[in-house]
Amino acid sequence: MSLTVEKEHKKVQTEVLVIGGGTAGFAAAIAAARNGAKVILVEQRDHLGGTHSGGMVMMIRSMRHMRAPQGADHKKVMITSYESSFDDQQVVFSIAQEYIDRMLDIGSAWGAKGQATARQLFDPEIAKWVIERMVLDAGVDVWFYSQTTELLLADGSVTGVVIENLQERIEISAKVTIDTTGNGDVCAAAGARFEQGDPHDGNCQPMTLYFVMGGVDLERTLAYIRDNPAEFGQQYVDTVLRMRTEGKPFTVLPFKSKIKEGLANGDYPIPYGIDKVNPDTLTYMARPMFRNGKFRYDLMSHNMDMAYNVDATNRRELTKATIAMRDIAVKMAAFYRKYIPGYEDSYLVHTAQSVGIRDSRRIVGDYTLTKHDVLSGRKFEDGIGRYGSVVDVHDKDGKESLMLAEVGGSGWFHIPYRTLVPSGVRNLLVAGRCISADYVAQGCTRSQAACMMTGQATGTAAALAVKAGVEPREVNIPELQKTLASQNQLI
């Protein structure tokens, strides 16, 4: 028996077409619509926000400058307390801050209105609804359950895409298309050059599948930490207990002695793609979730490096890794129940709807942001916003420590507009973690605040290009910067 569905063929026109409704995509769509363009936002899933919402990455890092930890003990303290830090300069505002303020208004984010913490916590489930409200209020035409299957090209210019669903095959023509797929799928299909992974071996950073544990008695967990300062370090112990007493957000770091015990007994799951775990360099943390105006100390979100050396653009590799990560989440829940005080009666609530992919393709743009640009705090004439997150590069083999390097100079660098313009392709922009940056620089620009900022910049630039009747590469940069600044973004 053959399964054939006769699909209705349609043709639709728009001014700005955004492919991918993730963290960068929803901001791009909002910005384009608010600046006067007719916008279609295409998303293959059933929600907006991507890893920001369905991926359960429940914090925006970093809307303000983040200090890099110095020394082992200070590193623990900084990682533990970023969530409650209002120190240093805030550099990202505009749509990102508006989103946080809306979440604060309904008790779905922690903090103070009009500003953000160094690592801003929010409720990822309510985020789906708030993002939808913002996008619809801006006048965006949202298309869920739509898979982009073909690119429309003419003389090196992207003129639109073909999308398909169960009943339709639709050609969408657009004056400007924005690739916010995360993997740079549209750019790659258009023939744009790209790089992938560490230039030394081609391997990408590890993947994560967030999972939530319920039924946790966190007071017992904190009591264990308090009673074992030699294992955790006194500074970390004092910090996490103070944060709990003050009702502030905090991060719980790995229980190394318990992990070593679990490894010895065969009860600790080894991440996919590597042969062994080094508890001393392990990147793994848990945080209480913030819901309905308060922290739920019985509900813990877990973030663990789970899958190594995976090509996220390869269906077979990604499928195997996803299945393995879900298996690891179930086994981690069992490990916590058996070994970690306070987790004796805990249970796995759910795993994320989407996998946390740290890096895959990096599109080569008219300029490539470099490690030196980031670490020196370089300013650019075509800067579309400031960014000051630490460079966060996870190890690729489970053997080395997390790289956390601080931005130098004034504590921030410009993201140049040219990094959002794919080289050799016309009428196409790119935003999100796949913008034009080298491997180390991408460890900074991949984070959520940067994705929202580059999304907003591309949406604004696309609308200005449509108004002026020019290609995105020819957008007047001072006008773009003036427009962004008028909408509360620092340039």
C-alpha positions as CSV (number, residue, x, y, z in Angstrom):
1,M,0.0,0.0,0.0
2,S,1.3,3.4,-0.9
3,L,0.5,6.4,1.2
4,T,-0.1,9.4,-1.1
5,V,-1.8,12.6,-0.1
6,E,-2.8,15.0,-2.8
7,K,-1.6,18.3,-1.5
8,E,-3.0,21.7,-2.4
9,H,-0.5,23.9,-4.2
10,K,-0.5,27.6,-3.3
11,K,1.6,30.7,-3.8
12,V,1.9,33.4,-1.1
13,Q,3.8,36.7,-1.1
14,T,5.3,38.5,1.9
15,E,7.9,41.2,2.5
16,V,10.0,39.5,5.2
17,L,10.1,35.8,5.7
18,V,11.6,34.4,9.0
19,I,12.4,30.6,8.9
20,G,12.6,29.3,12.5
21,G,10.7,30.5,15.5
22,G,13.4,30.0,18.1
23,T,15.1,32.5,20.3
24,A,16.4,34.5,17.4
25,G,13.4,34.0,15.1
26,F,10.7,35.3,17.3
27,A,12.7,38.5,18.0
28,A,13.4,38.9,14.2
29,A,9.8,38.5,13.4
30,I,8.7,41.1,16.0
31,A,11.3,43.6,15.0
32,A,10.4,43.3,11.2
33,A,6.7,43.7,11.9
34,R,7.1,46.6,14.3
35,N,9.2,48.4,11.7
36,G,6.4,48.2,9.2
37,A,7.0,45.0,7.2
38,K,4.6,42.3,6.3
39,V,6.0,39.2,8.1
40,I,5.5,35.4,7.9
41,L,7.2,33.4,10.6
42,V,7.6,29.7,9.8
43,E,8.1,27.1,12.6
44,Q,8.2,23.3,12.2
45,R,7.2,22.7,15.8
46,D,4.1,23.7,17.8
47,H,5.6,26.5,19.8
48,L,7.9,29.5,19.6
49,G,11.1,30.1,21.6
50,G,13.1,27.0,20.6
51,T,15.6,26.0,23.3
52,H,14.4,29.1,25.2
53,S,11.1,27.5,25.9
54,G,10.6,23.9,24.6
55,G,14.3,23.3,25.2
56,M,13.8,24.3,28.9
57,V,16.9,26.5,28.9
58,M,15.3,28.6,31.6
59,M,17.7,31.5,31.8
60,I,18.9,34.3,29.5
61,R,22.6,34.7,29.6
62,S,23.8,37.4,29.5
63,M,21.9,40.6,29.2
64,R,24.6,42.3,31.3
65,H,28.4,41.9,31.5
66,M,29.4,38.7,33.2
67,R,32.6,38.5,35.2
68,A,34.8,35.5,34.6
69,P,35.6,33.4,37.6
70,Q,39.1,33.4,38.9
71,G,40.3,30.3,40.8
72,A,38.5,27.1,41.5
73,D,36.6,28.3,44.6
74,H,35.6,31.6,43.1
75,K,34.5,29.8,40.0
76,K,32.0,27.8,42.0
77,V,30.7,31.0,43.7
78,M,30.3,32.9,40.5
79,I,28.5,30.0,38.7
80,T,26.2,29.6,41.8
81,S,25.2,33.2,42.1
82,Y,25.0,34.6,38.5
83,E,21.2,34.2,38.7
84,S,20.9,36.8,41.4
85,S,23.6,39.3,40.2
86,F,22.7,42.8,39.2
87,D,26.4,43.8,39.2
88,D,28.2,45.3,36.3
89,Q,26.7,47.0,33.2
90,Q,23.6,45.8,31.5
91,V,24.1,45.9,27.7
92,V,21.1,44.1,26.2
93,F,17.6,45.8,26.5
94,S,14.9,46.3,23.9
95,I,12.8,43.2,22.9
96,A,14.8,41.0,25.4
97,Q,14.0,43.3,28.3
98,E,10.4,43.8,27.2
99,Y,10.0,40.0,27.2
100,I,11.4,39.7,30.8
101,D,9.2,42.6,32.0
102,R,6.1,40.8,30.6
103,M,7.2,37.6,32.4
104,L,7.8,39.6,35.6
105,D,4.3,41.1,35.4
106,I,2.7,37.6,35.6
107,G,5.1,36.1,38.1
108,S,6.9,34.0,35.6
109,A,10.4,35.4,36.0
110,W,12.5,36.4,39.0
111,G,14.1,39.8,39.4
112,A,13.3,43.5,39.0
113,K,11.4,45.1,36.2
114,G,13.4,47.2,33.8
115,Q,16.6,45.3,34.4
116,A,18.0,41.8,34.1
117,T,20.3,39.7,36.2
118,A,23.6,38.3,34.7
119,R,21.7,35.0,34.2
120,Q,18.0,35.8,34.1
121,L,15.7,33.0,35.2
122,F,12.2,32.5,33.9
123,D,9.5,29.8,33.5
124,P,10.1,28.1,30.1
125,E,6.5,26.9,29.9
126,I,4.8,30.3,30.3
127,A,7.5,31.6,27.9
128,K,5.7,29.9,25.1
129,W,2.5,31.9,25.7
130,V,4.2,35.2,26.3
131,I,6.3,34.9,23.2
132,E,3.2,34.1,21.1
133,R,1.4,37.1,22.6
134,M,4.3,39.4,21.6
135,V,4.6,38.0,18.1
136,L,0.8,38.1,17.4
137,D,0.6,41.7,18.9
138,A,3.2,42.8,16.5
139,G,1.1,41.6,13.6
140,V,3.2,38.6,12.5
141,D,1.6,35.8,10.5
142,V,2.7,32.6,12.4
143,W,2.8,29.3,10.6
144,F,3.3,26.3,12.9
145,Y,3.7,22.6,11.7
146,S,5.4,23.8,8.5
147,Q,8.5,22.2,7.1
148,T,10.8,24.1,4.7
149,T,11.5,21.7,1.9
150,E,12.9,23.8,-0.9
151,L,14.7,27.1,-1.4
152,L,13.7,29.5,-4.2
153,L,16.8,31.0,-5.8
154,A,17.4,33.3,-8.8
155,D,20.9,34.5,-9.8
156,G,22.3,34.1,-6.4
157,S,19.4,35.8,-4.7
158,V,17.0,34.1,-2.3
159,T,13.5,34.8,-3.4
160,G,11.6,32.6,-0.9
161,V,11.0,29.0,0.1
162,V,8.7,26.1,-0.3
163,I,7.0,24.8,2.8
164,E,4.9,21.7,3.2
165,N,2.5,20.3,5.8
166,L,0.1,17.4,5.7
167,Q,-2.3,19.1,3.3
168,E,-0.4,21.9,1.5
169,R,2.6,22.7,-0.6
170,I,3.1,26.5,-0.5
171,E,5.6,28.7,-2.3
172,I,6.3,31.7,-0.2
173,S,7.9,34.6,-2.1
174,A,9.7,37.2,0.0
175,K,11.8,40.3,-0.5
176,V,14.1,39.4,2.4
177,T,14.5,36.0,4.0
178,I,16.0,35.6,7.5
179,D,17.5,32.2,8.5
180,T,16.9,31.6,12.2
181,T,17.0,27.8,12.0
182,G,19.9,27.5,14.5
183,N,21.8,25.2,12.1
184,G,21.9,27.7,9.3
185,D,19.8,25.4,7.1
186,V,18.6,28.0,4.7
187,C,22.0,29.6,4.3
188,A,23.6,26.2,3.5
189,A,20.9,25.4,1.0
190,A,21.6,28.8,-0.7
191,G,25.2,27.8,-1.1
192,A,26.6,30.1,1.6
193,R,30.0,28.9,3.0
194,F,30.1,27.6,6.5
195,E,32.4,26.2,9.1
196,Q,31.6,23.6,11.7
197,G,33.2,22.5,15.0
198,D,36.6,23.0,16.4
199,P,39.0,23.9,13.5
200,H,41.5,21.4,14.9
201,D,39.3,18.3,14.8
202,G,35.9,19.3,13.5
203,N,34.1,18.2,16.7
204,C,31.3,20.3,18.2
205,Q,30.5,21.1,21.8
206,P,28.4,18.5,23.6
207,M,24.7,18.5,23.5
208,T,22.2,18.6,26.4
209,L,18.7,17.3,26.9
210,Y,17.3,19.3,29.9
211,F,15.2,17.3,32.4
212,V,13.2,18.1,35.5
213,M,13.1,16.2,38.7
214,G,10.1,16.5,41.1
215,G,9.5,15.4,44.7
216,V,12.9,16.8,45.8
217,D,13.5,17.7,49.4
218,L,16.1,20.4,48.7
219,E,16.6,21.2,52.4
220,R,18.1,17.8,52.9
221,T,20.3,18.3,49.8
222,L,21.5,21.6,51.2
223,A,22.1,20.1,54.6
224,Y,24.4,17.5,53.0
225,I,26.3,20.3,51.2
226,R,26.5,22.3,54.5
227,D,27.9,19.2,56.4
228,N,30.6,18.5,53.7
229,P,32.5,21.7,53.2
230,A,35.7,19.8,52.4
231,E,34.0,18.3,49.3
232,F,32.4,21.5,48.0
233,G,34.5,24.3,49.4
234,Q,33.5,26.6,52.2
235,Q,32.9,29.6,49.9
236,Y,30.5,27.6,47.8
237,V,28.7,26.2,50.8
238,D,28.3,29.7,52.4
239,T,27.0,31.1,49.1
240,V,24.4,28.5,48.3
241,L,23.0,28.5,51.8
242,R,22.9,32.3,51.9
243,M,21.0,32.4,48.6
244,R,18.5,29.9,49.9
245,T,18.0,31.9,53.1
246,E,17.4,35.1,51.1
247,G,15.0,33.4,48.7
248,K,17.2,34.0,45.7
249,P,18.0,31.8,42.7
250,F,21.1,29.7,42.8
251,T,22.9,26.8,41.1
252,V,23.6,23.4,42.7
253,L,26.9,22.0,41.4
254,P,27.9,18.3,40.9
255,F,28.2,15.9,43.9
256,K,31.7,14.6,42.9
257,S,32.1,12.1,45.7
258,K,28.7,10.6,44.9
259,I,29.5,10.5,41.2
260,K,32.7,8.7,41.9
261,E,30.8,6.2,44.1
262,G,28.2,5.7,41.4
263,L,30.8,5.2,38.7
264,A,32.5,2.6,40.8
265,N,29.2,0.7,41.2
266,G,28.2,1.1,37.6
267,D,25.2,3.3,38.6
268,Y,26.3,6.6,36.9
269,P,25.5,6.8,33.2
270,I,28.3,7.6,30.8
271,P,27.4,10.3,28.2
272,Y,26.9,9.3,24.6
273,G,30.0,9.4,22.5
274,I,32.7,9.1,25.2
275,D,34.2,6.2,27.1
276,K,34.5,7.6,30.6
277,V,33.7,10.5,32.9
278,N,36.1,12.7,34.8
279,P,34.1,13.9,37.9
280,D,36.7,16.7,38.4
281,T,35.9,18.4,35.1
282,L,32.3,17.4,34.7
283,T,29.9,20.1,33.5
284,Y,26.6,19.4,35.3
285,M,24.3,21.6,37.3
286,A,20.8,21.8,38.7
287,R,18.5,24.8,39.6
288,P,15.2,25.2,41.4
289,M,12.5,26.2,39.0
290,F,10.6,29.5,39.3
291,R,6.8,29.2,38.8
292,N,3.9,31.4,39.7
293,G,5.9,34.0,41.6
294,K,8.1,31.7,43.7
295,F,10.9,29.2,43.6
296,R,9.7,25.6,43.7
297,Y,12.5,23.9,45.8
298,D,10.9,20.5,45.1
299,L,11.2,21.0,41.4
300,M,14.8,20.9,40.0
301,S,15.9,21.5,36.4
302,H,19.0,19.6,35.5
303,N,21.6,20.6,32.8
304,M,24.2,17.9,31.9
305,D,26.6,17.5,29.0
306,M,25.1,14.3,27.6
307,A,26.2,13.7,24.0
308,Y,29.6,14.3,22.5
309,N,31.0,14.6,18.9
310,V,27.6,14.7,17.3
311,D,26.8,16.5,14.0
312,A,23.5,18.2,14.7
313,T,22.9,18.6,10.9
314,N,23.0,14.8,10.4
315,R,19.6,13.2,11.0
316,R,21.0,9.7,11.9
317,E,23.5,11.1,14.3
318,L,21.1,13.4,16.0
319,T,18.4,10.7,16.3
320,K,20.9,8.3,18.0
321,A,22.1,11.1,20.3
322,T,18.6,12.1,21.2
323,I,17.5,8.6,22.1
324,A,20.7,8.1,24.1
325,M,20.2,11.4,26.0
326,R,16.7,10.5,27.0
327,D,18.0,7.1,28.3
328,I,20.6,9.0,30.2
329,A,18.0,11.3,31.8
330,V,16.1,8.3,33.1
331,K,19.3,6.7,34.4
332,M,20.3,10.0,36.0
333,A,17.0,10.2,37.8
334,A,17.7,6.7,39.2
335,F,21.2,7.7,40.2
336,Y,19.9,10.8,42.1
337,R,17.3,8.7,43.9
338,K,19.9,6.2,45.1
339,Y,22.8,8.5,45.9
340,I,21.8,12.1,46.5
341,P,20.3,13.2,49.9
342,G,16.9,14.8,49.4
343,Y,16.2,12.9,46.1
344,E,15.1,9.7,47.8
345,D,11.4,10.2,46.7
346,S,12.1,12.1,43.6
347,Y,10.9,11.3,40.1
348,L,11.5,12.4,36.5
349,V,8.8,15.0,35.6
350,H,9.7,15.4,31.9
351,T,12.5,15.9,29.4
352,A,12.8,18.9,27.1
353,Q,10.8,19.0,23.9
354,S,13.9,20.0,21.9
355,V,17.6,19.1,22.3
356,G,20.0,21.8,23.4
357,I,22.5,22.1,20.5
358,R,25.5,24.3,21.4
359,D,27.0,24.6,18.0
360,S,26.8,23.2,14.5
361,R,27.2,25.3,11.3
362,R,28.7,28.7,11.6
363,I,27.8,30.7,8.5
364,V,30.6,32.6,6.9
365,G,29.5,36.2,6.6
366,D,30.9,39.4,5.1
367,Y,32.9,39.5,8.4
368,T,33.7,36.8,10.8
369,L,33.8,37.7,14.5
370,T,37.0,36.4,16.1
371,K,38.2,35.2,19.5
372,H,40.4,38.3,19.6
373,D,37.5,40.6,18.8
374,V,35.5,39.2,21.8
375,L,38.3,39.0,24.4
376,S,39.6,42.4,23.6
377,G,36.2,44.0,23.7
378,R,36.4,45.3,20.1
379,K,34.1,48.0,18.8
380,F,32.9,48.1,15.2
381,E,31.5,50.9,13.0
382,D,28.7,48.6,12.0
383,G,27.9,47.3,15.5
384,I,24.2,46.5,16.0
385,G,24.5,45.9,19.7
386,R,26.8,45.3,22.6
387,Y,27.5,42.0,24.2
388,G,29.4,41.0,27.4
389,S,28.9,37.4,28.2
390,V,31.8,35.2,29.2
391,V,33.1,32.9,26.4
392,D,31.5,29.6,27.4
393,V,33.1,26.7,25.5
394,H,32.4,23.2,26.8
395,D,35.0,20.5,26.4
396,K,34.5,18.1,23.5
397,D,35.8,14.8,25.1
398,G,34.8,14.9,28.8
399,K,38.4,15.4,29.9
400,E,38.9,19.2,30.2
401,S,37.3,21.9,32.3
402,L,34.7,24.3,31.0
403,M,36.3,27.4,29.3
404,L,35.0,30.6,30.8
405,A,36.9,33.7,29.6
406,E,35.9,37.2,30.2
407,V,35.3,39.9,27.6
408,G,38.0,42.6,27.9
409,G,38.2,46.3,27.1
410,S,35.0,48.0,28.4
411,G,33.5,44.6,29.3
412,W,31.6,44.3,26.0
413,F,32.2,44.0,22.3
414,H,30.1,45.0,19.3
415,I,28.4,42.4,17.1
416,P,29.0,43.7,13.6
417,Y,26.1,43.8,11.1
418,R,28.4,42.1,8.6
419,T,28.3,38.9,10.7
420,L,24.6,38.7,9.9
421,V,25.0,38.9,6.1
422,P,26.0,35.6,4.5
423,S,28.9,36.0,2.1
424,G,28.1,35.5,-1.6
425,V,24.3,35.3,-1.2
426,R,21.7,38.1,-1.7
427,N,18.5,39.0,0.1
428,L,19.3,36.7,3.0
429,L,20.2,37.4,6.6
430,V,21.1,35.1,9.4
431,A,20.7,35.4,13.2
432,G,21.2,33.2,16.3
433,R,23.9,30.8,17.2
434,C,25.0,30.2,13.6
435,I,26.1,33.8,12.7
436,S,29.6,34.4,11.3
437,A,31.9,33.8,14.2
438,D,34.9,31.6,14.9
439,Y,34.7,28.6,17.2
440,V,35.7,30.4,20.4
441,A,33.8,33.6,19.6
442,Q,30.7,31.5,19.0
443,G,31.0,30.2,22.5
444,C,29.9,33.7,23.5
445,T,27.5,34.7,20.7
446,R,25.5,31.4,20.9
447,S,23.8,32.4,24.2
448,Q,20.2,33.6,24.3
449,A,20.6,37.3,24.8
450,A,22.9,37.5,21.8
451,C,20.4,35.4,19.7
452,M,17.6,37.8,20.6
453,M,19.8,40.8,19.8
454,T,20.9,39.5,16.4
455,G,17.4,38.4,15.7
456,Q,16.1,41.9,16.4
457,A,18.9,43.5,14.3
458,T,18.1,41.3,11.2
459,G,14.4,41.9,11.5
460,T,14.9,45.6,11.7
461,A,17.4,45.6,8.8
462,A,15.0,43.5,6.7
463,A,12.2,46.0,7.2
464,L,14.5,48.9,6.4
465,A,15.7,47.1,3.2
466,V,12.1,46.6,2.1
467,K,11.3,50.3,2.7
468,A,14.3,51.5,0.8
469,G,14.0,49.0,-2.0
470,V,17.6,47.8,-1.4
471,E,19.2,44.4,-0.6
472,P,20.0,43.8,3.1
473,R,23.7,44.1,2.4
474,E,23.1,47.7,1.2
475,V,21.1,48.8,4.3
476,N,22.2,52.2,5.6
477,I,24.1,51.3,8.8
478,P,23.7,54.6,10.6
479,E,19.9,54.5,10.0
480,L,19.8,50.9,11.3
481,Q,21.7,51.8,14.4
482,K,19.5,54.9,14.9
483,T,16.4,52.8,14.6
484,L,17.7,50.1,17.1
485,A,18.7,52.8,19.5
486,S,15.3,54.5,19.3
487,Q,13.9,51.1,20.4
488,N,16.0,50.9,23.5
489,Q,18.9,49.0,22.3
490,L,22.5,50.1,23.2
491,I,24.8,50.5,20.3
